Amino acid sequence: MSSQNLIIYKFTRLYQILDEIGADLNFNIEFEDRDDALNEKVKNFNNYLIISNKKYSDIPNQFVLDNLPINVFKLIEKINIEFLKLQFNSQSEVKINNYTIDLNSREMLKKNKKLKLTEKEINTITYLSKSGKPVSVGELQEKVWSYQSDIETHTVETHIYRLRKKILNTFDDNDFIISEKNGYQIK
């Protein structure tokens, strides 16, 4: 059973057409014509796309099909592209503590504050957050900077210092990346 769910909203004819060929599609098809039932339905799905024939401003993950007629194969292709876009966007956000890291825009967000980050800063934060334990300077040099650990450099310390300062200035958080005796850690 597919984990992709296509909800056809207030578009009976489209539902009838897709339901007929549903066995050949790589997504589940549902129909809904009531707002309250639609809200309940989407709570049960992680990966969903709502298709309708007009734009509803309060509906997320919506694909509006208003350019008819359309070849059914083109329609299925467009639906699959929309599912790919949703998947890409959902994979671009990483939650770390009270922060959201947007990998696409390279931003760190908390409430209504944003901090622009470099690619190395993003890589450092994601590596530290996945580790779950203090990470040594040598390990960061090797894994994030691709340096050999026996090279004498203060690149990691300098980057961490600047990153901590940026986070402190934007979010007033001095404890996001902490210094342990055996490395750096995000708790």
PAGUDO-266734 format. One record per residue: residue number from 1; residue in one letter; x, y, z of N, C-alpha, C in turn. Coordinates in nm, 4 decimals, decimal comma. Layout:
// PAGUDO-266734
SITE    nr   rest       n_xx       n_yy       n_zz      ca_xx      ca_yy      ca_zz       c_xx       c_yy       c_zz
SITE   NUM      a          X          Y          Z          X          Y          Z          X          Y          Z
...
END
This chain:
// PAGUDO-266734
SITE    nr   rest       n_xx       n_yy       n_zz      ca_xx      ca_yy      ca_zz       c_xx       c_yy       c_zz
SITE     1      m     0,0844    -0,1191     0,0000     0,0000     0,0000     0,0000     0,0881     0,1244     0,0000
SITE     2      s     0,0523     0,2203    -0,0803     0,1320     0,3417    -0,0955     0,1172     0,4325     0,0258
SITE     3      s     0,2228     0,5062     0,0564     0,2146     0,6025     0,1655     0,1800     0,7417     0,1129
SITE     4      q     0,1638     0,7546    -0,0172     0,1234     0,8813    -0,0773    -0,0281     0,8803    -0,0918
SITE     5      n    -0,0905     0,9885    -0,0468    -0,2354     0,9960    -0,0478    -0,2816     1,1182    -0,1249
SITE     6      l    -0,3610     1,0948    -0,2262    -0,4187     1,2020    -0,3055    -0,5625     1,2196    -0,2594
SITE     7      i    -0,5919     1,3384    -0,2093    -0,7275     1,3690    -0,1656    -0,7882     1,4626    -0,2698
SITE     8      i    -0,8930     1,4167    -0,3316    -0,9617     1,4977    -0,4321    -1,0735     1,5723    -0,3599
SITE     9      y    -1,0643     1,7036    -0,3641    -1,1529     1,7884    -0,2847    -1,2529     1,8628    -0,3733
SITE    10      k    -1,3802     1,8312    -0,3536    -1,4898     1,8973    -0,4250    -1,4736     1,8920    -0,5766
SITE    11      f    -1,4301     1,7775    -0,6270    -1,4041     1,7614    -0,7704    -1,4451     1,6184    -0,8074
SITE    12      t    -1,5749     1,5934    -0,8039    -1,6317     1,4587    -0,8190    -1,5899     1,3907    -0,9483
SITE    13      r    -1,5959     1,4609    -1,0587    -1,5656     1,3999    -1,1894    -1,4212     1,3482    -1,1942
SITE    14      l    -1,3268     1,4266    -1,1414    -1,1868     1,3821    -1,1388    -1,1725     1,2568    -1,0529
SITE    15      y    -1,2410     1,2540    -0,9395    -1,2354     1,1351    -0,8547    -1,2841     1,0118    -0,9302
SITE    16      q    -1,3931     1,0253    -1,0024    -1,4481     0,9126    -1,0770    -1,3483     0,8610    -1,1810
SITE    17      i    -1,2816     0,9520    -1,2499    -1,1839     0,9129    -1,3526    -1,0646     0,8414    -1,2885
SITE    18      l    -1,0065     0,9019    -1,1843    -0,8884     0,8419    -1,1214    -0,9225     0,7137    -1,0453
SITE    19      d    -1,0413     0,7076    -0,9894    -1,0829     0,5867    -0,9191    -1,0906     0,4677    -1,0153
SITE    20      e    -1,1300     0,4957    -1,1381    -1,1383     0,3901    -1,2399    -1,0025     0,3284    -1,2704
SITE    21      i    -0,8984     0,4102    -1,2708    -0,7636     0,3598    -1,3025    -0,6765     0,3478    -1,1776
SITE    22      g    -0,7386     0,3576    -1,0614    -0,6669     0,3604    -0,9337    -0,5694     0,2469    -0,9106
SITE    23      a    -0,5993     0,1284    -0,9606    -0,5116     0,0122    -0,9400    -0,3770     0,0315    -1,0083
SITE    24      d    -0,3720     0,1167    -1,1098    -0,2481     0,1388    -1,1844    -0,1681     0,2593    -1,1337
SITE    25      l    -0,2141     0,3226    -1,0284    -0,1472     0,4434    -0,9773    -0,0619     0,4101    -0,8556
SITE    26      n     0,0374     0,4947    -0,8311     0,1271     0,4700    -0,7170     0,0912     0,5567    -0,5967
SITE    27      f    -0,0357     0,5938    -0,5844    -0,0832     0,6681    -0,4678    -0,2274     0,6266    -0,4381
SITE    28      n    -0,2660     0,6435    -0,3126    -0,4036     0,6166    -0,2708    -0,4904     0,7349    -0,3104
SITE    29      i    -0,6152     0,7074    -0,3429    -0,7069     0,8130    -0,3829    -0,8221     0,8199    -0,2833
SITE    30      e    -0,8500     0,9392    -0,2352    -0,9612     0,9630    -0,1438    -1,0434     1,0782    -0,2000
SITE    31      f    -1,1688     1,0848    -0,1634    -1,2545     1,1957    -0,2056    -1,3126     1,2623    -0,0822
SITE    32      e    -1,3237     1,3946    -0,0886    -1,3868     1,4670     0,0207    -1,4535     1,5921    -0,0337
SITE    33      d    -1,5703     1,6240     0,0218    -1,6384     1,7459    -0,0220    -1,6807     1,8350     0,0946
SITE    34      r    -1,6418     1,7963     0,2171    -1,6739     1,8781     0,3348    -1,5462     1,9258     0,4024
SITE    35      d    -1,5438     2,0522     0,4408    -1,4252     2,1124     0,5033    -1,3854     2,0404     0,6323
SITE    36      d    -1,4809     2,0185     0,7216    -1,4489     1,9564     0,8499    -1,3953     1,8146     0,8313
SITE    37      a    -1,4523     1,7407     0,7384    -1,4057     1,6046     0,7116    -1,2666     1,6059     0,6471
SITE    38      l    -1,2404     1,7067     0,5644    -1,1075     1,7184     0,5037    -1,0017     1,7399     0,6115
SITE    39      n    -1,0299     1,8288     0,7050    -0,9346     1,8550     0,8144    -0,9081     1,7296     0,8962
SITE    40      e    -1,0116     1,6515     0,9231    -0,9943     1,5265     0,9969    -0,9116     1,4255     0,9165
SITE    41      k    -0,9374     1,4202     0,7867    -0,8697     1,3234     0,7006    -0,7194     1,3503     0,6937
SITE    42      v    -0,6802     1,4768     0,6781    -0,5370     1,5069     0,6632    -0,4597     1,4819     0,7919
SITE    43      k    -0,5278     1,4829     0,9065    -0,4603     1,4527     1,0334    -0,4069     1,3090     1,0343
SITE    44      n    -0,4703     1,2224     0,9571    -0,4315     1,0811     0,9542    -0,3211     1,0497     0,8543
SITE    45      f    -0,2832     1,1474     0,7738    -0,1836     1,1228     0,6694    -0,0568     1,2028     0,6945
SITE    46      n     0,0584     1,1406     0,6719     0,1857     1,2120     0,6759     0,2171     1,2742     0,5409
SITE    47      n     0,1861     1,2016     0,4364     0,2228     1,2425     0,3009     0,0963     1,2513     0,2169
SITE    48      y     0,0486     1,3743     0,1967    -0,0746     1,3894     0,1213    -0,0688     1,5107     0,0291
SITE    49      l    -0,1498     1,5040    -0,0741    -0,1668     1,6126    -0,1695    -0,3160     1,6288    -0,1912
SITE    50      i    -0,3629     1,7514    -0,1858    -0,5049     1,7794    -0,2074    -0,5181     1,8414    -0,3456
SITE    51      i    -0,6016     1,7833    -0,4268    -0,6226     1,8348    -0,5618    -0,7666     1,8859    -0,5716
SITE    52      s    -0,7803     2,0031    -0,6299    -0,9122     2,0637    -0,6467    -0,9131     2,1412    -0,7771
SITE    53      n    -1,0321     2,1899    -0,8141    -1,0393     2,2653    -0,9395    -1,0394     2,4165    -0,9166
SITE    54      k    -1,0247     2,4588    -0,7908    -1,0044     2,6003    -0,7618    -0,9208     2,6153    -0,6359
SITE    55      k    -0,8594     2,7312    -0,6197    -0,7683     2,7571    -0,5072    -0,8473     2,7870    -0,3806
SITE    56      y    -0,8123     2,7157    -0,2732    -0,8673     2,7420    -0,1406    -0,7515     2,7908    -0,0552
SITE    57      s    -0,7617     2,9110    -0,0045    -0,6470     2,9742     0,0618    -0,6063     2,9066     0,1920
SITE    58      d    -0,6967     2,8391     0,2577    -0,6648     2,7806     0,3885    -0,6256     2,6326     0,3822
SITE    59      i    -0,6001     2,5822     0,2631    -0,5672     2,4401     0,2473    -0,4198     2,4241     0,2087
SITE    60      p    -0,3418     2,3508     0,2910    -0,2009     2,3256     0,2570    -0,1871     2,2110     0,1570
SITE    61      n    -0,0682     2,1968     0,1002    -0,0364     2,0868     0,0086    -0,1413     2,0747    -0,1017
SITE    62      q    -0,1765     2,1870    -0,1580    -0,2836     2,1891    -0,2573    -0,2290     2,2023    -0,3989
SITE    63      f    -0,2877     2,1261    -0,4875    -0,2578     2,1333    -0,6305    -0,3885     2,1672    -0,7000
SITE    64      v    -0,3917     2,2802    -0,7697    -0,5132     2,3259    -0,8361    -0,5091     2,2832    -0,9820
SITE    65      l    -0,6113     2,2112    -1,0219    -0,6234     2,1657    -1,1597    -0,7361     2,2465    -1,2249
SITE    66      d    -0,6984     2,3577    -1,2841    -0,8003     2,4452    -1,3438    -0,7812     2,4619    -1,4937
SITE    67      n    -0,6822     2,3941    -1,5490    -0,6545     2,4043    -1,6924    -0,7010     2,2760    -1,7608
SITE    68      l    -0,8296     2,2681    -1,7864    -0,8877     2,1477    -1,8449    -0,9311     2,1749    -1,9883
SITE    69      p    -0,9398     2,0780    -2,0729    -0,9120     1,9356    -2,0485    -0,7616     1,9095    -2,0422
SITE    70      i    -0,7268     1,7938    -1,9845    -0,5869     1,7532    -1,9732    -0,5785     1,6034    -2,0012
SITE    71      n    -0,4722     1,5647    -2,0654    -0,4456     1,4234    -2,0918    -0,4248     1,3544    -1,9576
SITE    72      v    -0,4876     1,2387    -1,9371    -0,4803     1,1693    -1,8091    -0,3362     1,1327    -1,7727
SITE    73      f    -0,2533     1,0994    -1,8711    -0,1131     1,0663    -1,8427    -0,0350     1,1901    -1,7988
SITE    74      k    -0,0663     1,3053    -1,8587    -0,0039     1,4320    -1,8159    -0,0472     1,4661    -1,6740
SITE    75      l    -0,1741     1,4412    -1,6445    -0,2254     1,4672    -1,5104    -0,1529     1,3818    -1,4065
SITE    76      i    -0,1376     1,2550    -1,4339    -0,0681     1,1657    -1,3409     0,0772     1,2090    -1,3238
SITE    77      e     0,1398     1,2496    -1,4326     0,2775     1,3007    -1,4261     0,2839     1,4244    -1,3368
SITE    78      k     0,1897     1,5172    -1,3527     0,1875     1,6387    -1,2701     0,1669     1,6044    -1,1224
SITE    79      i     0,0791     1,5102    -1,0945     0,0548     1,4686    -0,9562     0,1812     1,4086    -0,8957
SITE    80      n     0,2488     1,3220    -0,9717     0,3740     1,2628    -0,9219     0,4803     1,3688    -0,8966
SITE    81      i     0,4879     1,4688    -0,9826     0,5835     1,5798    -0,9621     0,5501     1,6555    -0,8341
SITE    82      e     0,4226     1,6796    -0,8095     0,3815     1,7492    -0,6867     0,4191     1,6680    -0,5624
SITE    83      f     0,4018     1,5354    -0,5683     0,4426     1,4501    -0,4564     0,5944     1,4584    -0,4350
SITE    84      l     0,6714     1,4613    -0,5434     0,8173     1,4749    -0,5312     0,8557     1,6078    -0,4671
SITE    85      k     0,7877     1,7143    -0,5056     0,8143     1,8464    -0,4456     0,7864     1,8445    -0,2958
SITE    86      l     0,6739     1,7840    -0,2583     0,6398     1,7752    -0,1159     0,7449     1,6958    -0,0389
SITE    87      q     0,7894     1,5860    -0,0982     0,8908     1,5028    -0,0332     1,0215     1,5801    -0,0177
SITE    88      f     1,0617     1,6513    -0,1222     1,1848     1,7311    -0,1179     1,1757     1,8367    -0,0085
SITE    89      n     1,0635     1,9073    -0,0035     1,0472     2,0126     0,0967     1,0436     1,9571     0,2383
SITE    90      s     0,9820     1,8413     0,2567     0,9760     1,7842     0,3912     1,1125     1,7343     0,4377
SITE    91      q     1,1968     1,6924     0,3428     1,3306     1,6454     0,3801     1,4274     1,7607     0,4016
SITE    92      s     1,3872     1,8814     0,3659     1,4790     1,9942     0,3755     1,4780     2,0577     0,5135
SITE    93      e     1,3851     2,0192     0,5988     1,3787     2,0774     0,7318     1,4237     1,9772     0,8370
SITE    94      v     1,5134     2,0248     0,9234     1,5639     1,9432     1,0325     1,5294     2,0152     1,1622
SITE    95      k     1,4683     1,9434     1,2547     1,4346     2,0009     1,3851     1,5455     1,9650     1,4836
SITE    96      i     1,6006     2,0674     1,5477     1,7027     2,0478     1,6508     1,6632     2,1347     1,7698
SITE    97      n     1,6299     2,0692     1,8792     1,5797     2,1382     1,9990     1,4615     2,2267     1,9612
SITE    98      n     1,4689     2,3563     1,9883     1,3592     2,4482     1,9558     1,3784     2,5153     1,8209
SITE    99      y     1,4728     2,4687     1,7432     1,5080     2,5326     1,6170     1,4676     2,4457     1,4980
SITE   100      t     1,4470     2,5134     1,3856     1,4278     2,4452     1,2586     1,5420     2,4889     1,1689
SITE   101      i     1,6099     2,3928     1,1108     1,7169     2,4217     1,0162     1,6612     2,3925     0,8777
SITE   102      d     1,6553     2,4945     0,7941     1,6094     2,4778     0,6567     1,7331     2,4571     0,5701
SITE   103      l     1,7508     2,3342     0,5242     1,8703     2,3000     0,4480     1,8721     2,3665     0,3102
SITE   104      n     1,7544     2,3893     0,2509     1,7490     2,4517     0,1186     1,7886     2,5989     0,1236
SITE   105      s     1,7309     2,6731     0,2164     1,7609     2,8163     0,2238     1,8794     2,8455     0,3150
SITE   106      r     1,9324     2,7423     0,3806     2,0435     2,7554     0,4748     2,0121     2,8579     0,5830
SITE   107      e     1,8983     2,8350     0,6483     1,8572     2,9245     0,7548     1,8240     2,8449     0,8801
SITE   108      m     1,8497     2,9099     0,9916     1,8126     2,8556     1,1213     1,6983     2,9435     1,1706
SITE   109      l     1,5889     2,8797     1,2118     1,4697     2,9553     1,2492     1,4221     2,9168     1,3882
SITE   110      k     1,3725     3,0177     1,4581     1,3082     2,9947     1,5874     1,2060     3,1060     1,6043
SITE   111      k     1,0809     3,0651     1,6172     0,9693     3,1596     1,6237     0,9761     3,2513     1,5036
SITE   112      n     0,9900     3,3805     1,5222     0,9916     3,4718     1,4070     1,1311     3,5244     1,3757
SITE   113      k     1,2340     3,4570     1,4262     1,3717     3,4998     1,4006     1,4403     3,4029     1,3051
SITE   114      k     1,5247     3,4598     1,2165     1,5972     3,3810     1,1166     1,7449     3,4154     1,1230
SITE   115      l     1,8257     3,3131     1,0999     1,9703     3,3329     1,0932     2,0217     3,2636     0,9682
SITE   116      k     2,0856     3,3387     0,8816     2,1440     3,2827     0,7593     2,2739     3,2110     0,7979
SITE   117      l     2,2920     3,0894     0,7450     2,4102     3,0097     0,7762     2,4851     2,9740     0,6487
SITE   118      t     2,6142     2,9452     0,6655     2,6939     2,8960     0,5530     2,6750     2,7448     0,5434
SITE   119      e     2,7199     2,6877     0,4341     2,7098     2,5427     0,4179     2,7895     2,4691     0,5257
SITE   120      k     2,9082     2,5185     0,5589     2,9899     2,4547     0,6639     2,9211     2,4625     0,7993
SITE   121      e     2,8545     2,5755     0,8267     2,7835     2,5889     0,9537     2,6675     2,4893     0,9604
SITE   122      i     2,5953     2,4751     0,8508     2,4860     2,3765     0,8443     2,5423     2,2364     0,8660
SITE   123      n     2,6516     2,2046     0,7960     2,7135     2,0719     0,8087     2,7620     2,0462     0,9510
SITE   124      t     2,8170     2,1479     1,0131     2,8649     2,1345     1,1509     2,7483     2,1078     1,2452
SITE   125      i     2,6430     2,1878     1,2343     2,5265     2,1713     1,3219     2,4625     2,0343     1,3023
SITE   126      t     2,4422     1,9924     1,1783     2,3770     1,8630     1,1552     2,4656     1,7470     1,2031
SITE   127      y     2,5970     1,7589     1,1830     2,6869     1,6527     1,2294     2,6848     1,6433     1,3818
SITE   128      l     2,6917     1,7582     1,4484     2,6889     1,7586     1,5948     2,5557     1,7067     1,6483
SITE   129      s     2,4463     1,7434     1,5842     2,3148     1,7014     1,6346     2,2927     1,5515     1,6162
SITE   130      k     2,3457     1,4946     1,5101     2,3298     1,3507     1,4862     2,4182     1,2677     1,5781
SITE   131      s     2,5257     1,3271     1,6255     2,6224     1,2538     1,7059     2,5654     1,2119     1,8414
SITE   132      g     2,5014     1,3039     1,9103     2,4457     1,2720     2,0412     2,5486     1,2649     2,1523
SITE   133      k     2,6732     1,2864     2,1197     2,7819     1,2842     2,2184     2,8828     1,3922     2,1797
SITE   134      p     2,9718     1,4305     2,2698     3,0727     1,5303     2,2324     3,1580     1,4820     2,1143
SITE   135      v     3,1828     1,5736     2,0218     3,2607     1,5424     1,9020     3,3915     1,6193     1,9100
SITE   136      s     3,5001     1,5465     1,8926     3,6321     1,6092     1,9032     3,6605     1,6987     1,7830
SITE   137      v     3,7553     1,7908     1,8024     3,7979     1,8796     1,6948     3,8519     1,7970     1,5781
SITE   138      g     3,9295     1,6935     1,6094     3,9863     1,6073     1,5056     3,8786     1,5392     1,4220
SITE   139      e     3,7732     1,4928     1,4870     3,6641     1,4278     1,4145     3,5913     1,5285     1,3255
SITE   140      l     3,5679     1,6489     1,3760     3,5037     1,7528     1,2943     3,5914     1,7912     1,1756
SITE   141      q     3,7236     1,8005     1,1990     3,8159     1,8317     1,0890     3,8037     1,7268     0,9782
SITE   142      e     3,7983     1,6025     1,0203     3,7945     1,4932     0,9234     3,6582     1,4813     0,8554
SITE   143      k     3,5503     1,4838     0,9322     3,4170     1,4549     0,8790     3,3503     1,5758     0,8128
SITE   144      v     3,3698     1,6951     0,8661     3,3024     1,8131     0,8123     3,3937     1,8916     0,7173
SITE   145      w     3,5208     1,9046     0,7560     3,6143     1,9826     0,6742     3,7000     1,8983     0,5809
SITE   146      s     3,6954     1,7702     0,5953     3,7757     1,6774     0,5143     3,9253     1,7026     0,5276
SITE   147      y     3,9661     1,7468     0,6456     4,1092     1,7619     0,6744     4,1586     1,6343     0,7400
SITE   148      q     4,2876     1,6081     0,7253     4,3460     1,4975     0,7996     4,3649     1,5449     0,9430
SITE   149      s     4,3362     1,4575     1,0371     4,3347     1,4979     1,1777     4,4722     1,5345     1,2338
SITE   150      d     4,5792     1,4987     1,1642     4,7116     1,5332     1,2177     4,7603     1,6712     1,1716
SITE   151      i     4,6803     1,7417     1,0917     4,7178     1,8766     1,0483     4,6886     1,9744     1,1621
SITE   152      e     4,7823     2,0603     1,1924     4,7650     2,1588     1,2989     4,6900     2,2795     1,2430
SITE   153      t     4,5682     2,2956     1,2842     4,4870     2,4077     1,2387     4,3824     2,4409     1,3439
SITE   154      h     4,3393     2,5645     1,3444     4,2351     2,6078     1,4383     4,1059     2,6420     1,3642
SITE   155      t     4,0899     2,5858     1,2449     3,9716     2,6121     1,1624     3,8434     2,5778     1,2367
SITE   156      v     3,8368     2,4594     1,2957     3,7154     2,4155     1,3644     3,6830     2,5085     1,4805
SITE   157      e     3,7829     2,5349     1,5647     3,7587     2,6208     1,6804     3,7105     2,7596     1,6377
SITE   158      t     3,7723     2,8149     1,5327     3,7345     2,9474     1,4825     3,5914     2,9464     1,4293
SITE   159      h     3,5572     2,8440     1,3495     3,4213     2,8350     1,2961     3,3174     2,8178     1,4071
SITE   160      i     3,3462     2,7318     1,5028     3,2527     2,7092     1,6135     3,2350     2,8384     1,6937
SITE   161      y     3,3456     2,9084     1,7193     3,3386     3,0350     1,7931     3,2482     3,1342     1,7208
SITE   162      r     3,2681     3,1495     1,5890     3,1875     3,2442     1,5104     3,0414     3,1999     1,5025
SITE   163      l     3,0185     3,0702     1,4878     2,8829     3,0184     1,4811     2,8099     3,0412     1,6138
SITE   164      r     2,8763     3,0141     1,7239     2,8152     3,0359     1,8556     2,7825     3,1830     1,8768
SITE   165      k     2,8705     3,2695     1,8290     2,8491     3,4143     1,8413     2,7272     3,4577     1,7582
SITE   166      k     2,7134     3,4058     1,6354     2,5974     3,4370     1,5502     2,4679     3,3922     1,6177
SITE   167      i     2,4694     3,2720     1,6739     2,3500     3,2182     1,7396     2,3163     3,3002     1,8640
SITE   168      l     2,4175     3,3391     1,9397     2,3962     3,4225     2,0581     2,3367     3,5579     2,0191
SITE   169      n     2,3920     3,6202     1,9150     2,3444     3,7523     1,8730     2,2016     3,7488     1,8190
SITE   170      t     2,1645     3,6426     1,7483     2,0310     3,6352     1,6873     1,9267     3,5802     1,7837
SITE   171      f     1,9600     3,4725     1,8545     1,8604     3,4025     1,9365     1,8841     3,4171     2,0869
SITE   172      d     1,9897     3,4883     2,1253     2,0257     3,5042     2,2666     2,0404     3,3678     2,3345
SITE   173      d     2,1026     3,2749     2,2629     2,1206     3,1380     2,3125     2,2704     3,1076     2,3180
SITE   174      n     2,3212     3,0993     2,4381     2,4634     3,0722     2,4578     2,4899     2,9231     2,4790
SITE   175      d     2,3829     2,8432     2,4798     2,3976     2,7011     2,5125     2,3591     2,6071     2,3990
SITE   176      f     2,3478     2,6562     2,2764     2,3105     2,5680     2,1655     2,4234     2,4691     2,1360
SITE   177      i     2,5435     2,5208     2,1149     2,6619     2,4354     2,0995     2,7441     2,4551     2,2258
SITE   178      i     2,7624     2,3461     2,2976     2,8399     2,3582     2,4209     2,9765     2,2930     2,4050
SITE   179      s     3,0691     2,3462     2,4803     3,2057     2,2976     2,4791     3,2229     2,1995     2,5946
SITE   180      e     3,2573     2,0770     2,5623     3,2862     1,9752     2,6634     3,4373     1,9547     2,6662
SITE   181      k     3,4871     1,8827     2,7654     3,6323     1,8626     2,7716     3,6847     1,7797     2,6547
SITE   182      n     3,5980     1,6947     2,5965     3,6435     1,6114     2,4852     3,5783     1,6484     2,3511
SITE   183      g     3,5258     1,7719     2,3402     3,4725     1,8175     2,2121     3,3529     1,9085     2,2232
SITE   184      y     3,2806     1,9214     2,1151     3,1632     2,0073     2,1079     3,0381     1,9204     2,0990
SITE   185      q     2,9268     1,9752     2,1512     2,8043     1,8963     2,1530     2,6821     1,9883     2,1456
SITE   186      i     2,5767     1,9363     2,0834     2,4448     1,9982     2,0877     2,3586     1,9056     2,1716
SITE   187      k     2,3050     1,9583     2,2801     2,2210     1,8754     2,3681     2,0750     1,9029     2,3440
END
